[in-house]
Amino acid sequence: MTKDLSKIHQLISDMFKWPSSEEEWEQYKLTNEQIAFFKQYGYISDIKILEEWQVDQLNAELAEIADPSHPGHDFFYEFHSNESLDSNSVLFHSLGQWRIKEGFHDILWNPAFVMAASQLLGDRSVRFWHDQLFCKPAHHGGVVAWHQDYSYWTATTPIQHLTCWVGLDDANIDNGCLYYVPESHNWGLLKKPDLAGDMEGLIQYLTDEQKANFKAIPIPLKKGYGVFHHSLLVHGSHENKSERSRRAFVLNVFSDGTLSNSDKVILTGVPIIKKGEKMEGQFFPLLFEVPEK
Ligand SMILES: O=C(O)CCC(=O)C(=O)O
């Protein structure tokens, strides 16, 4: 039987080493310029998150758990071998792999990730929300439609969420890299389109001014590198018609102190946290603690 790794809230393999002193943490800190860039544009790019051998290990784990007959399959919160609404395309999308494989568990406690996340949340303690995998096969990989992450997350409040996207393949325009609309995190909360439906589904919800300022830019990235984006930043990715796959994992976090905003099940298999109560416990571990000021 596969062990449920969500019960363990620390590193369990030798994939990363948790720093033991302030000096050791220094190497992972973003610069003031990077933080200022994030505040202005709603994202930062090109942050080294993984070594090549760590990417290889995660890709090997991904190959195992993408098989629906994997014994740990029931631990996924969501599993879509193909979420694309276009019958000619494929978009693999899952949530919950951190419960199943050691590598996908331990990337939550990757010092490079937690330090940057804390800084970008405004030097706050970082709590895990959930993980995701977005994989587009070569030749017929599907789109991820323009959206804001928080538009799917209104069951948690207030808005103090952050996303880190990390490539498991080199990603560029040809194989469906991410695109961002810089500064759109200032547009307020927009309606949510079908995530794997019409690429342009969001456009109907934009004002004329937002449409005029909709200037999306591609974010090519080497595998093992990551981007962080604000949960209101508009982003999406086009088809993959290239010869190469485009695999990626995503870590979603919020500042400690985020509350449930719903009396319903938020993630499949996770007990309800009543509206107004703090998001915490087995499924929402504290990843990085900043001492109270
Ligand atoms: O991987 C993609 O293409 C989309 C990822 C995404 O939408 C996200 O990280 O919120």
The ligand as an SDF file (V2000), in Angstrom:
LIG
                    3D

 10  9  0  0  0  0  0  0  0  0999 V2000
    1.4090   25.1710  -17.3310 O   0  0  0  0  0  0  0  0  0  0  0  0
    0.6620   25.9480  -17.9090 C   0  0  0  0  0  0  0  0  0  0  0  0
    0.6910   26.0910  -19.1130 O   0  0  0  0  0  0  0  0  0  0  0  0
   -0.3070   26.7930  -17.1310 C   0  0  0  0  0  0  0  0  0  0  0  0
    0.0220   26.8770  -15.6860 C   0  0  0  0  0  0  0  0  0  0  0  0
   -0.9280   27.7230  -14.9160 C   0  0  0  0  0  0  0  0  0  0  0  0
   -1.9370   28.1520  -15.3770 O   0  0  0  0  0  0  0  0  0  0  0  0
   -0.6080   28.0640  -13.5440 C   0  0  0  0  0  0  0  0  0  0  0  0
    0.4730   27.7400  -13.0640 O   0  0  0  0  0  0  0  0  0  0  0  0
   -1.4540   28.6900  -12.8870 O   0  0  0  0  0  0  0  0  0  0  0  0
  1  2  2  0
  2  3  1  0
  2  4  1  0
  4  5  1  0
  5  6  1  0
  6  7  2  0
  6  8  1  0
  8  9  2  0
  8 10  1  0
M  END
$$$$
